[in-house]
């Protein structure tokens, strides 16, 4: 990590970060040099708004890549889905067409396809890409515009470790070739070598100039772990016969369009075991978790038992889901009910999207305790969509945890989180794994996000190797 750190000025230190106006002059003055920079900021500090402002005010040709664009494109694809009127599933817009909308497919762009390992997905519809695959398509589409400045809002989110290294190498190469990069990040370990300067924005409007190092790390320090996790108002314990595992999957196979995602997969999870599910983008990690939650239709063509119940045997899906907490990007995208974040957390007690009866005082107290634990108590009456992406993820983690489930499924739970919230969440997950009796299934691409209590690993794409 190189260079100096600046804090962008907010108008009024007491103003809430979502209402504050970031004074961008220090950053704009630096950009006149033509050199690349990184902007670090906490959740709610306004990074995404800053990215849009820098894009709109750019004095040179500029392209912007953001997670918000990803969500907008997928929403558009869903609106244009004609599967109901066709004899087959509508593939939607393919990757190659999406990239070509940015500019001509030149030999240079074809080289980027190869460099990022994208050849196999060029004909695939956008709706059928993993998060990491879509981020690569966004990047190449932006490069096809031939910009002089490229603004990337959280470019590493959703990428596995190998793809992160590939992208960092590509970005450093682009900077060396003269493209000015502006990266907005919430993780210190994603700062690239090409960054000649690091800016730091926060919610308080403090202005100083420090050397990157211990002071920066102190800024991103984790809050104190609570003495105990909040207890739910009611908790129905799962009764299992001796020797019956929580999950048992035998010789599973899932395929789309005749192409297998995985096959011959066997997996047994005992009560109290904690597992990390790993593998490259597109290998089927989320598909496997969807088999467990019951959100994958193909599970009924497989031998899958959850909590001792064979799926497809006439069981009630809610009898299973009431013992599962689930956090993923899909849950976040699909939680569209306009309600307070306090009600979002309470809804986890009822496995619902929204709350449709008056919460009890005990439910309110428990939900408030979770929001206080995650430093979101002052925002408990705000709508979910008014929060930053990372803050929304924290709320949904609290929603999954509030009922203290038998099984907690965490599909990239730290995606979109800054250092403070990332470390807090990792510590909480470890604390739950050690102290609560909840079994963890955890997916993460970041080697730095390993959790000490998780000692078992299922590698998908490596002959389904199980490591104890």
C-alpha positions as CSV (number, residue, x, y, z in Angstrom):
1,X,0.0,0.0,0.0
2,X,1.5,3.3,-1.1
3,X,0.9,7.0,-1.0
4,X,-1.0,9.3,1.4
5,X,-4.5,9.1,2.7
6,X,-6.9,12.0,2.6
7,X,-10.4,12.2,4.1
8,X,-12.9,13.8,1.9
9,X,-14.7,16.6,3.7
10,X,-18.4,16.3,4.7
11,X,-20.5,19.4,5.2
12,X,-21.2,19.2,8.9
13,X,-19.7,16.5,11.1
14,X,-23.0,15.9,12.9
15,X,-24.9,15.3,9.6
16,X,-25.9,11.6,8.9
17,X,-23.6,10.2,6.2
18,X,-26.4,9.5,3.7
19,X,-27.4,13.2,3.9
20,X,-23.9,14.6,3.9
21,X,-22.4,16.2,0.8
22,X,-18.9,15.0,0.0
23,X,-16.5,17.8,-1.0
24,X,-14.7,16.2,-4.0
25,X,-12.3,19.0,-4.8
26,X,-9.2,17.2,-3.3
27,X,-10.0,14.1,-5.4
28,X,-10.7,16.1,-8.5
29,X,-7.5,18.1,-8.1
30,X,-5.5,14.8,-7.9
31,X,-7.3,13.3,-11.0
32,X,-5.9,16.2,-13.1
33,X,-2.5,14.5,-12.7
34,X,-3.7,11.5,-14.8
35,X,-2.6,9.1,-12.1
36,X,-4.7,6.3,-10.6
37,X,-6.1,6.3,-7.1
38,X,-8.1,4.3,-4.6
39,X,-11.0,5.7,-2.4
40,X,-11.6,3.8,0.8
41,X,-14.8,4.3,2.8
42,X,-17.0,2.7,5.3
43,X,-20.6,1.6,4.7
44,X,-22.9,4.6,4.4
45,X,-20.0,7.0,3.8
46,X,-21.3,7.8,0.3
47,X,-18.8,5.9,-1.9
48,X,-21.4,4.9,-4.5
49,X,-22.8,8.5,-4.7
50,X,-19.2,9.8,-5.0
51,X,-18.5,7.4,-7.9
52,X,-21.5,8.7,-9.8
53,X,-20.5,12.3,-9.1
54,X,-17.0,11.7,-10.3
55,X,-18.3,10.1,-13.4
56,X,-20.8,12.9,-14.2
57,X,-18.2,15.6,-13.5
58,X,-15.3,14.0,-15.4
59,X,-13.4,16.3,-17.7
60,X,-12.2,13.4,-19.8
61,X,-14.0,10.4,-21.4
62,X,-15.0,8.2,-18.6
63,X,-16.7,4.8,-17.9
64,X,-18.3,3.6,-14.6
65,X,-18.8,0.1,-13.4
66,X,-20.8,-0.5,-10.2
67,X,-22.9,-3.1,-8.4
68,X,-26.0,-0.9,-8.8
69,X,-25.6,-1.2,-12.6
70,X,-25.5,-5.0,-12.2
71,X,-28.8,-5.0,-10.3
72,X,-30.4,-2.6,-12.9
73,X,-29.3,-4.9,-15.8
74,X,-30.7,-8.0,-14.1
75,X,-33.9,-6.3,-13.4
76,X,-34.2,-5.3,-17.1
77,X,-33.5,-8.9,-18.1
78,X,-36.2,-10.1,-15.8
79,X,-38.7,-7.7,-17.3
80,X,-37.8,-8.8,-20.9
81,X,-38.0,-12.5,-20.0
82,X,-40.2,-14.2,-22.6
83,X,-39.9,-17.7,-21.2
84,X,-43.7,-17.9,-20.6
85,X,-44.4,-17.3,-24.3
86,X,-41.8,-19.7,-25.6
87,X,-41.4,-23.5,-25.8
88,X,-38.1,-23.2,-23.9
89,X,-36.4,-20.9,-21.4
90,X,-35.6,-17.5,-22.9
91,X,-31.8,-17.2,-22.7
92,X,-32.0,-13.4,-22.7
93,X,-29.2,-11.1,-23.8
94,X,-25.9,-13.0,-24.3
95,X,-22.6,-11.7,-22.8
96,X,-21.1,-10.9,-26.2
97,X,-24.0,-8.7,-27.2
98,X,-23.8,-6.9,-23.8
99,X,-20.1,-6.1,-24.3
100,X,-20.7,-5.0,-27.9
101,X,-23.1,-2.4,-26.6
102,X,-20.2,-0.6,-25.1
103,X,-18.1,-0.6,-28.3
104,X,-16.6,-2.6,-31.1
105,X,-15.2,-6.1,-30.3
106,X,-11.6,-5.3,-31.3
107,X,-8.7,-7.7,-31.1
108,X,-7.8,-5.9,-27.9
109,X,-11.2,-6.7,-26.4
110,X,-10.9,-10.3,-27.5
111,X,-7.6,-10.4,-25.7
112,X,-9.4,-9.3,-22.5
113,X,-11.9,-12.1,-22.9
114,X,-9.0,-14.6,-23.0
115,X,-7.1,-12.8,-20.2
116,X,-10.1,-13.0,-17.9
117,X,-11.1,-16.5,-18.9
118,X,-14.4,-15.5,-20.4
119,X,-14.6,-17.5,-23.6
120,X,-17.0,-20.1,-22.2
121,X,-19.5,-17.5,-21.1
122,X,-19.7,-15.3,-24.2
123,X,-22.9,-17.0,-25.5
124,X,-24.5,-17.3,-22.1
125,X,-27.5,-15.1,-21.1
126,X,-26.7,-12.4,-18.5
127,X,-29.3,-13.8,-16.0
128,X,-27.4,-17.1,-15.9
129,X,-24.0,-15.6,-14.9
130,X,-22.5,-15.9,-11.4
131,X,-21.8,-12.5,-9.7
132,X,-18.1,-12.8,-10.5
133,X,-18.7,-13.7,-14.2
134,X,-21.0,-10.7,-14.5
135,X,-18.4,-8.3,-13.0
136,X,-16.0,-9.4,-15.6
137,X,-18.5,-8.8,-18.4
138,X,-19.1,-5.3,-17.0
139,X,-15.4,-4.5,-17.0
140,X,-14.8,-5.6,-20.6
141,X,-18.0,-3.7,-21.7
142,X,-16.6,-0.5,-20.1
143,X,-13.2,-1.1,-21.7
144,X,-14.9,-1.4,-25.1
145,X,-16.0,2.3,-24.7
146,X,-12.2,3.2,-24.9
147,X,-12.3,5.6,-21.9
148,X,-9.4,7.6,-20.6
149,X,-10.7,7.2,-17.0
150,X,-12.3,4.1,-15.6
151,X,-14.2,4.3,-12.3
152,X,-14.8,0.9,-10.6
153,X,-17.1,0.7,-7.5
154,X,-16.2,-2.5,-5.6
155,X,-14.8,-4.3,-8.6
156,X,-13.5,-7.3,-6.5
157,X,-16.9,-8.2,-4.9
158,X,-18.2,-11.6,-5.9
159,X,-14.9,-12.8,-7.4
160,X,-13.1,-15.9,-6.2
161,X,-9.5,-15.7,-5.1
162,X,-8.1,-16.6,-8.5
163,X,-10.3,-14.1,-10.3
164,X,-9.3,-11.4,-7.8
165,X,-5.7,-12.0,-8.6
166,X,-6.4,-12.0,-12.4
167,X,-8.4,-8.7,-12.1
168,X,-5.7,-7.0,-10.0
169,X,-3.1,-8.0,-12.6
170,X,-5.3,-6.7,-15.4
171,X,-6.0,-3.4,-13.6
172,X,-2.3,-2.8,-12.9
173,X,-1.6,-3.5,-16.6
174,X,-4.3,-1.1,-17.7
175,X,-2.8,1.6,-15.5
176,X,0.7,0.9,-16.8
177,X,-0.8,1.3,-20.4
178,X,-2.1,4.8,-19.5
179,X,-5.7,4.2,-18.4
180,X,-6.5,6.3,-15.3
181,X,-8.2,4.1,-12.7
182,X,-10.4,5.2,-9.8
183,X,-11.3,2.3,-7.5
184,X,-13.8,2.7,-4.7
185,X,-13.3,0.0,-2.1
186,X,-14.2,-0.9,1.4
187,X,-11.4,-3.5,2.0
188,X,-7.8,-2.4,2.6
189,X,-6.5,-5.7,1.2
190,X,-7.9,-4.9,-2.3
191,X,-5.8,-1.8,-2.8
192,X,-3.8,-2.3,-6.1
193,X,-0.1,-1.5,-6.7
194,X,-1.0,1.0,-9.4
195,X,-2.7,3.3,-6.9
196,X,-0.5,6.4,-6.6
197,X,-2.8,7.9,-4.0
198,X,-5.4,6.6,-1.4
199,X,-8.3,8.8,-0.3
200,X,-10.3,7.9,2.8
201,X,-13.9,9.1,3.3
202,X,-16.0,8.7,6.4
203,X,-19.1,10.1,8.1
204,X,-17.5,12.7,10.3
205,X,-16.0,15.3,8.0
206,X,-12.6,15.2,9.7
207,X,-9.8,16.5,7.5
208,X,-6.2,15.3,8.0
209,X,-3.3,13.9,6.1
210,X,-1.6,10.7,7.3
211,X,0.8,8.1,6.2
212,X,-1.0,4.9,5.2
213,X,-0.3,2.3,7.8
214,X,-1.2,1.8,11.5
215,X,-3.5,4.8,11.6
216,X,-5.4,3.5,8.6
217,X,-5.7,0.1,10.3
218,X,-6.9,1.7,13.5
219,X,-9.6,3.5,11.5
220,X,-10.8,0.1,10.2
221,X,-10.6,-1.7,13.6
222,X,-13.3,-4.0,14.6
223,X,-15.7,-3.1,17.4
224,X,-15.8,-5.1,20.6
225,X,-17.6,-8.4,20.5
226,X,-20.7,-8.6,22.6
227,X,-20.7,-10.6,25.8
228,X,-23.6,-12.7,24.5
229,X,-25.9,-13.0,21.5
230,X,-29.5,-11.9,21.8
231,X,-31.9,-14.7,22.6
232,X,-35.0,-15.0,20.4
233,X,-38.4,-14.7,22.1
234,X,-39.2,-18.4,21.2
235,X,-36.9,-21.1,19.9
236,X,-38.1,-24.5,18.8
237,X,-35.3,-27.0,19.0
238,X,-34.9,-29.5,16.2
239,X,-35.2,-33.1,17.4
240,X,-33.2,-35.7,15.4
241,X,-32.9,-39.4,15.8
242,X,-29.4,-40.6,16.9
243,X,-27.1,-41.0,13.9
244,X,-29.2,-38.9,11.6
245,X,-27.2,-36.0,10.0
246,X,-28.5,-32.5,9.4
247,X,-27.8,-32.8,5.7
248,X,-27.2,-35.9,3.5
249,X,-26.8,-35.6,-0.3
250,X,-26.1,-38.7,-2.3
251,X,-24.7,-38.8,-5.9
252,X,-26.2,-35.4,-6.7
253,X,-26.4,-34.1,-10.3
254,X,-27.5,-30.7,-11.5
255,X,-27.5,-29.7,-15.2
256,X,-28.8,-26.8,-17.3
257,X,-29.4,-27.3,-21.0
258,X,-27.7,-30.7,-20.8
259,X,-24.5,-29.1,-19.3
260,X,-23.7,-30.4,-15.8
261,X,-23.0,-27.9,-13.1
262,X,-21.9,-30.8,-10.9
263,X,-22.5,-34.5,-10.7
264,X,-21.6,-37.4,-8.5
265,X,-21.6,-35.1,-5.4
266,X,-21.9,-36.8,-2.0
267,X,-22.0,-34.7,1.2
268,X,-22.9,-35.4,4.8
269,X,-23.1,-32.7,7.4
270,X,-23.4,-33.7,11.1
271,X,-25.0,-31.6,13.7
272,X,-22.4,-29.2,15.2
273,X,-20.0,-29.5,12.2
274,X,-19.1,-26.2,10.4
275,X,-18.3,-26.3,6.7
276,X,-16.8,-23.9,4.2
277,X,-17.9,-24.5,0.6
278,X,-15.2,-23.4,-1.9
279,X,-14.6,-23.4,-5.6
280,X,-14.3,-21.1,-8.6
281,X,-17.0,-18.9,-10.0
282,X,-19.8,-20.9,-11.7
283,X,-18.9,-24.3,-10.1
284,X,-22.2,-24.6,-8.4
285,X,-21.7,-23.4,-4.8
286,X,-24.9,-21.4,-4.6
287,X,-26.7,-24.2,-6.5
288,X,-25.7,-26.7,-3.8
289,X,-26.9,-24.3,-1.1
290,X,-30.2,-23.9,-3.0
291,X,-30.6,-27.7,-2.8
292,X,-30.4,-27.5,1.0
293,X,-32.9,-24.6,1.3
294,X,-35.3,-26.1,-1.2
295,X,-35.0,-23.3,-3.7
296,X,-33.8,-25.5,-6.5
297,X,-36.4,-27.5,-8.5
298,X,-33.9,-30.1,-9.5
299,X,-33.4,-31.2,-5.9
300,X,-36.5,-33.4,-6.2
301,X,-34.7,-35.5,-8.9
302,X,-31.9,-36.1,-6.4
303,X,-31.4,-37.9,-3.1
304,X,-31.4,-35.1,-0.7
305,X,-32.3,-35.2,3.0
306,X,-32.4,-32.2,5.3
307,X,-33.0,-32.6,9.1
308,X,-33.7,-36.3,8.5
309,X,-36.5,-35.5,6.0
310,X,-36.2,-36.8,2.4
311,X,-36.9,-33.8,0.1
312,X,-39.9,-34.6,-2.2
313,X,-41.6,-36.9,0.3
314,X,-44.5,-34.6,0.9
315,X,-42.9,-32.6,3.6
316,X,-43.8,-29.0,4.4
317,X,-41.0,-26.6,3.2
318,X,-41.7,-24.4,6.1
319,X,-41.0,-27.2,8.6
320,X,-37.5,-27.2,7.2
321,X,-37.0,-23.4,6.6
322,X,-38.0,-22.5,10.1
323,X,-34.7,-24.1,11.3
324,X,-32.6,-22.4,8.6
325,X,-31.1,-18.8,8.4
326,X,-29.9,-17.7,5.0
327,X,-27.8,-14.8,3.8
328,X,-26.9,-14.2,0.2
329,X,-26.9,-11.6,-2.6
330,X,-30.1,-13.2,-4.0
331,X,-31.9,-12.7,-0.7
332,X,-30.8,-9.1,-0.6
333,X,-31.9,-8.4,-4.2
334,X,-35.3,-10.0,-3.7
335,X,-36.1,-8.3,-0.4
336,X,-38.1,-5.5,-2.0
337,X,-40.8,-4.7,0.7
338,X,-40.7,-1.1,1.8
339,X,-40.5,-1.3,5.6
340,X,-38.2,-0.3,8.4
341,X,-35.0,-2.3,9.0
342,X,-36.4,-3.1,12.5
343,X,-39.3,-4.9,10.8
344,X,-36.8,-6.5,8.3
345,X,-35.0,-8.1,11.3
346,X,-38.2,-9.1,13.0
347,X,-39.4,-10.8,9.7
348,X,-36.6,-13.4,10.3
349,X,-38.5,-14.8,13.2
350,X,-41.4,-15.6,10.8
351,X,-39.4,-16.5,7.6
352,X,-41.4,-13.8,5.7
353,X,-40.6,-10.9,3.5
354,X,-42.0,-8.1,5.6
355,X,-44.1,-8.2,8.8
356,X,-47.8,-8.7,8.6
357,X,-48.9,-8.5,12.2
358,X,-48.0,-6.3,15.1
359,X,-44.7,-7.5,16.6
360,X,-44.6,-8.4,20.3
361,X,-42.5,-6.4,22.7
362,X,-40.2,-9.3,23.0
363,X,-39.7,-9.5,19.3
364,X,-39.0,-5.7,19.1
365,X,-36.5,-6.0,22.0
366,X,-34.6,-8.8,20.3
367,X,-34.5,-7.1,16.9
368,X,-33.2,-3.9,18.5
369,X,-30.5,-5.8,20.3
370,X,-29.3,-7.2,17.0
371,X,-29.3,-3.8,15.3
372,X,-27.4,-2.3,18.3
373,X,-24.9,-5.2,18.1
374,X,-24.2,-4.3,14.4
375,X,-24.1,-0.5,15.1
376,X,-27.3,0.1,13.2
377,X,-29.6,1.0,16.1
378,X,-29.9,4.7,15.2
379,X,-31.2,3.7,11.8
380,X,-33.8,1.2,13.0
381,X,-36.8,3.2,11.6
382,X,-35.2,3.8,8.2
383,X,-36.3,1.8,5.1
384,X,-34.0,-0.9,4.0
385,X,-33.4,0.6,0.5
386,X,-32.3,3.9,2.0
387,X,-29.2,2.2,3.5
388,X,-26.0,1.6,1.7
389,X,-25.4,-1.8,0.1
390,X,-23.2,-2.9,2.9
391,X,-25.6,-1.8,5.6
392,X,-28.4,-3.7,3.9
393,X,-26.2,-6.8,4.1
394,X,-25.7,-6.3,7.8
395,X,-29.5,-6.0,8.4
396,X,-30.1,-9.2,6.5
397,X,-27.4,-11.0,8.5
398,X,-29.3,-9.9,11.7
399,X,-32.5,-11.1,10.1
400,X,-31.0,-14.6,9.5
401,X,-29.4,-14.8,13.0
402,X,-32.4,-13.5,15.1
403,X,-34.1,-16.9,15.4
404,X,-30.8,-18.6,16.3
405,X,-31.3,-21.2,13.6
406,X,-30.2,-24.8,13.7
407,X,-28.4,-24.2,10.3
408,X,-27.0,-20.9,9.2
409,X,-26.2,-20.6,5.5
410,X,-23.9,-17.8,4.6
411,X,-23.3,-17.3,0.9
412,X,-20.5,-14.6,0.7
413,X,-21.8,-12.8,3.8
414,X,-19.0,-10.2,3.7
415,X,-19.6,-9.2,0.1
416,X,-20.0,-5.4,0.1
417,X,-18.8,-4.9,3.7
418,X,-16.1,-2.5,4.7
419,X,-13.3,-3.5,7.1
420,X,-15.2,-2.6,10.3
421,X,-18.3,-4.5,9.4
422,X,-16.4,-7.4,7.7
423,X,-14.4,-8.1,10.8
424,X,-17.4,-7.6,13.1
425,X,-19.4,-10.1,11.0
426,X,-16.5,-12.7,10.9
427,X,-16.1,-12.5,14.6
428,X,-19.9,-12.9,15.2
429,X,-20.0,-15.9,12.9
430,X,-17.1,-17.5,14.8
431,X,-18.8,-16.6,18.1
432,X,-22.0,-18.3,16.9
433,X,-20.2,-21.3,15.7
434,X,-18.4,-21.8,19.0
435,X,-21.2,-20.8,21.5
436,X,-24.7,-21.1,20.0
437,X,-25.1,-24.7,18.8
438,X,-25.9,-23.5,15.3
439,X,-24.2,-25.3,12.4
440,X,-22.6,-23.1,9.8
441,X,-22.4,-23.5,6.0
442,X,-20.2,-20.8,4.7
443,X,-19.1,-19.7,1.2
444,X,-16.3,-17.2,0.7
445,X,-13.8,-16.4,-2.1
446,X,-11.5,-14.5,0.3
447,X,-8.7,-16.4,2.0
448,X,-8.5,-13.6,4.5
449,X,-12.1,-14.3,5.5
450,X,-11.4,-17.8,6.9
451,X,-13.2,-18.4,10.3
452,X,-11.3,-20.4,13.0
453,X,-14.2,-22.5,14.1
454,X,-14.8,-23.8,10.5
455,X,-12.5,-26.8,10.2
456,X,-14.2,-28.7,7.3
457,X,-14.2,-27.8,3.7
458,X,-16.1,-29.0,0.6
459,X,-14.2,-28.1,-2.6
460,X,-16.5,-28.1,-5.6
461,X,-14.7,-28.4,-8.9
462,X,-11.9,-30.4,-7.4
463,X,-13.6,-33.8,-7.5
464,X,-15.7,-32.7,-4.6
465,X,-12.9,-33.2,-2.2
466,X,-13.8,-33.1,1.5
467,X,-11.2,-31.8,3.9
468,X,-11.5,-32.2,7.6
